[in-house]
Amino acid sequence: MQPFTVTLQLADRLLAEQALWLNPGELYGQPGFLRINLATQHDRLNEATRRLIQGLSSHL
C-alpha cells in the first residue's frame, strides 16, 4: 500500500472506506492535519472514533 503524501488523500480514503468525513488541512492552509467536527452526540463520536482508529490502523 502506498503511503499518503497529503492529508487530502487520507481524507478521501477514510471517506470511502470508513464513511468518515474529515476536512483535510490543505483546505485551511495546514497540510498534514485533519479537521474533525465534534459537534454531535457522544454515541456517534464513539462510533466515529472506532472507525477512525480502524481506518488509520489499516494504513500504518
Backbone as numpy.savetxt, mean C-alpha at the origin, in Angstrom:
# Nx Ny Nz CAx CAy CAz Cx Cy Cz
10.86 -12.22 -8.68 10.02 -11.05 -8.68 10.91 -9.81 -8.68
10.57 -8.84 -9.48 11.31 -7.60 -9.59 11.06 -6.70 -8.37
12.10 -6.05 -7.85 11.88 -5.07 -6.78 11.18 -3.84 -7.33
10.52 -3.13 -6.47 9.81 -1.92 -6.88 10.80 -0.76 -6.93
10.73 0.02 -8.00 11.62 1.17 -8.13 10.95 2.44 -7.65
9.64 2.48 -7.64 8.90 3.64 -7.15 7.68 3.15 -6.38
7.23 3.95 -5.44 6.08 3.53 -4.65 4.81 3.49 -5.48
4.79 4.16 -6.62 3.64 4.07 -7.51 3.41 2.63 -7.95
4.48 1.92 -8.25 4.37 0.51 -8.64 3.85 -0.33 -7.48
4.36 -0.07 -6.30 3.92 -0.81 -5.12 2.45 -0.55 -4.84
2.02 0.69 -4.92 0.62 1.02 -4.69 -0.28 0.33 -5.71
0.15 0.29 -6.96 -0.63 -0.40 -7.99 -0.73 -1.89 -7.70
0.37 -2.49 -7.28 0.38 -3.92 -6.99 -0.50 -4.24 -5.78
-0.43 -3.42 -4.74 -1.27 -3.67 -3.56 -2.75 -3.50 -3.88
-3.07 -2.57 -4.77 -4.46 -2.42 -5.19 -4.92 -3.66 -5.94
-4.12 -4.13 -6.86 -4.49 -5.29 -7.67 -4.55 -6.58 -6.85
-3.59 -6.77 -5.96 -3.48 -8.05 -5.25 -4.23 -8.09 -3.92
-4.34 -6.96 -3.25 -4.92 -6.95 -1.90 -6.14 -6.05 -1.77
-6.55 -5.40 -2.86 -7.68 -4.47 -2.85 -7.46 -3.36 -1.81
-6.21 -2.86 -1.74 -5.87 -1.76 -0.85 -5.59 -0.51 -1.68
-6.19 0.59 -1.30 -5.96 1.86 -1.98 -5.00 2.68 -1.13
-3.77 2.82 -1.61 -2.75 3.62 -0.95 -2.29 4.69 -1.93
-2.06 5.88 -1.45 -1.58 6.95 -2.32 -0.06 6.93 -2.34
0.54 6.77 -3.52 2.00 6.78 -3.59 2.55 8.16 -3.33
3.71 8.21 -2.69 4.33 9.48 -2.34 4.64 10.36 -3.54
4.81 9.75 -4.71 5.09 10.54 -5.92 4.00 11.57 -6.18
2.78 11.28 -5.77 1.68 12.23 -5.98 1.85 13.50 -5.14
2.65 13.41 -4.09 2.82 14.52 -3.15 4.26 15.02 -3.10
5.05 14.62 -4.10 6.44 15.03 -4.13 7.30 14.34 -3.08
6.85 13.17 -2.60 7.56 12.41 -1.58 7.77 10.97 -2.04
8.58 10.76 -3.08 8.81 9.39 -3.54 9.41 8.53 -2.43
9.04 7.27 -2.44 9.52 6.35 -1.42 8.59 6.20 -0.23
7.48 6.94 -0.23 6.51 6.87 0.86 5.14 6.51 0.32
4.30 5.95 1.19 2.90 5.69 0.88 2.04 6.45 1.87
0.95 7.01 1.41 0.01 7.71 2.29 -1.18 6.78 2.53
-1.53 6.62 3.79 -2.62 5.72 4.19 -3.69 6.55 4.88
-4.93 6.38 4.44 -6.06 7.07 5.06 -6.55 6.23 6.24
-6.57 6.81 7.42 -6.98 6.09 8.62 -8.39 6.46 9.09
-9.12 7.19 8.28 -10.45 7.67 8.68 -11.51 6.63 8.35
-11.55 5.56 9.15 -12.55 4.52 8.98 -12.71 3.77 10.30
-13.56 2.79 10.31 -13.85 2.03 11.53 -12.67 1.12 11.88
-12.54 0.80 13.16 -11.43 -0.01 13.64 -11.38 -1.39 12.98
-12.52 -2.03 12.79 -12.51 -3.36 12.19 -12.00 -3.31 10.75
-12.32 -2.24 10.04 -11.81 -2.09 8.67 -10.32 -1.80 8.67
-9.84 -1.03 9.66 -8.41 -0.78 9.77 -7.65 -2.07 10.08
-8.22 -2.88 10.95 -7.59 -4.16 11.27 -7.48 -5.04 10.03
-8.53 -5.12 9.25 -8.51 -5.92 8.03 -7.52 -5.34 7.02
-7.51 -4.03 6.87 -6.57 -3.39 5.93 -5.13 -3.62 6.38
-4.88 -3.57 7.67 -3.54 -3.83 8.18 -3.11 -5.26 7.87
-4.01 -6.20 8.06 -3.72 -7.59 7.76 -3.35 -7.76 6.28
-4.15 -7.14 5.39 -3.89 -7.24 3.96 -2.61 -6.52 3.57
-2.31 -5.39 4.21 -1.08 -4.67 3.92 0.14 -5.52 4.29
0.11 -6.12 5.48 1.21 -6.98 5.90 1.36 -8.15 4.95
0.25 -8.76 4.59 0.29 -9.89 3.65 0.86 -9.46 2.30
0.41 -8.33 1.80 0.88 -7.84 0.50 2.35 -7.48 0.51
2.80 -6.81 1.57 4.20 -6.43 1.65 5.11 -7.64 1.85
4.67 -8.57 2.67 5.52 -9.75 2.95 5.71 -10.61 1.71
4.75 -10.58 0.79 4.90 -11.39 -0.42 5.87 -10.76 -1.41
6.33 -9.54 -1.14 7.24 -8.85 -2.05 8.60 -8.55 -1.43
8.88 -9.14 -0.28 10.18 -8.91 0.36 11.19 -9.93 -0.11
